[in-house]
Amino acid sequence: MDTDFYRIKRLPPYVIAEVNAMRAAARAEGRDIIDLGMGNPDQPPPQHVIDKLCEVAAKPDAHGYSQSKGIPGLRKAQANYYARRFGVDLDPEREVVVTLGSKEGLASLASAITAPGDTILAPNPSYPIHTFGFIIAGASIRSVPTTPDENYWRALDNAVAFTVPRPTVLVVNFPSNPTAETVDLAFYERLVDWARFHKIWVLSDLAYSELYYDGKPTPSILQVPGAKEVAIEFTSLSKTYGMAGWRIGFAVGNTTLIAALTRVKSYIDYGAFTPIQAAACAALNGPQDCVEQTRQMYHRRRDVMIDAFGRAGWDIPAPPASMFAWAPLPPALKEMGSMEFAKQLLTHAQVAVAPGVGYGEDGEGYVRIGLVENEQRLRQAARNVKRYLQSMGVNASAA
Ligand SMILES: Cc1ncc(COP(=O)(O)O)c(C=O)c1O
């Protein structure tokens, strides 16, 4: 029997799994690990959303197959969100599809629009589905930088000039996971011009649309006039409303891409459980003070973490958005590499972080720190890290 499966062969070992296994083993030994390694929100959704889920689940007719592309009310709720938040008009019938989380949406779209051998431009470092969705579909990835500076534009132009076959798709993700970098509308204006000129689809992952700090709301690519000719954008309720396990996200934008995604999904799934979709409507249509509270919670955690880790001897730039800090290894320990450093933090400081190399080779030299524990635990993590750094000869002034 052939066990050499084409798609499985294309998947390398999951680098972060090594640290995850160590964390699980440490916990099994009863050690109290402060887990800043995952991107899993630690707060529940607002009560009215949970109430709606329960209310609809109690109805006898709510348990059949739902609609793969999402119930009409939810697609309308998403269109209303884009209208009020970004001033973008969307047709809920042709320009919106509900996905089982944005991750599923990205993977399904990749399988819908990719032929084996296609070249896809994806950021490095990046959230894994940005590359592996396409690798599973048989494409090759050409990496472009994550940082949106002039080097980024040079890399895009070089990719078009020198890649055969010509790239068909560019993935962008701002606020970025893992680097937390953001862009302004001028970036998207230039990007839409570039993509229209080169006839390249743009897939924008806006999973952290509402986690921005310092009063700078993150823009949508669809705010650019003409963006719908080339772009589709993914958003998610996972982080905005603490609904990560519920698996609800959206794709909106270009009608051709939405149709392709909807078509593939119609063969694969029956849509999210109807009560979940009804509760997602309640989240989007209901009071939005919970979104502001969540933003403020991450904002406070960010400030506590940056301050406490700085005092511990580790200077980390404050992320302007997302729920992560992208932390350069302390210079004195840089040679160790991000994987070994993450292992050492776990073993000697009881703090789990994600090694940057797990997000692509250009993530080496960094670890990703999630703001997914409360302020007290973040301060405790900093105390543990301080002791570890001191044991390595790094003190607060020399880090
Ligand atoms: C950038 C980015 N996109 C997508 C996702 C997946 O989100 P969802 O829960 O909507 O599938 C994540 C989750 O961490 C993410 O960081």
The ligand as an SDF file (V2000), in Angstrom:
LIG
                    3D

 16 16  0  0  0  0  0  0  0  0999 V2000
   -3.2740   36.0120   11.6360 C   0  0  0  0  0  0  0  0  0  0  0  0
   -4.2640   34.9620   11.9820 C   0  0  0  0  0  0  0  0  0  0  0  0
   -5.1540   34.5840   11.0610 N   0  0  0  0  0  0  0  0  0  0  0  0
   -6.0730   33.6530   11.3150 C   0  0  0  0  0  0  0  0  0  0  0  0
   -6.1330   33.0340   12.5390 C   0  0  0  0  0  0  0  0  0  0  0  0
   -7.1600   31.9770   12.7510 C   0  0  0  0  0  0  0  0  0  0  0  0
   -8.2900   32.5280   13.2800 O   0  0  0  0  0  0  0  0  0  0  0  0
   -9.6730   31.7430   13.3030 P   0  0  0  0  0  0  0  0  0  0  0  0
   -9.8990   31.3540   14.7020 O   0  0  0  0  0  0  0  0  0  0  0  0
  -10.6530   32.7540   12.7880 O   0  0  0  0  0  0  0  0  0  0  0  0
   -9.5450   30.5760   12.3820 O   0  0  0  0  0  0  0  0  0  0  0  0
   -5.2350   33.3820   13.5390 C   0  0  0  0  0  0  0  0  0  0  0  0
   -5.2830   32.6980   14.8390 C   0  0  0  0  0  0  0  0  0  0  0  0
   -4.4740   32.8450   15.6890 O   0  0  0  0  0  0  0  0  0  0  0  0
   -4.2740   34.3590   13.2430 C   0  0  0  0  0  0  0  0  0  0  0  0
   -3.3640   34.7200   14.1430 O   0  0  0  0  0  0  0  0  0  0  0  0
  1  2  1  0
  2  3  1  0
  2 15  2  0
  3  4  2  0
  4  5  1  0
  5  6  1  0
  5 12  2  0
  6  7  1  0
  7  8  1  0
  8  9  2  0
  8 10  1  0
  8 11  1  0
 12 13  1  0
 12 15  1  0
 13 14  2  0
 15 16  1  0
M  END
$$$$
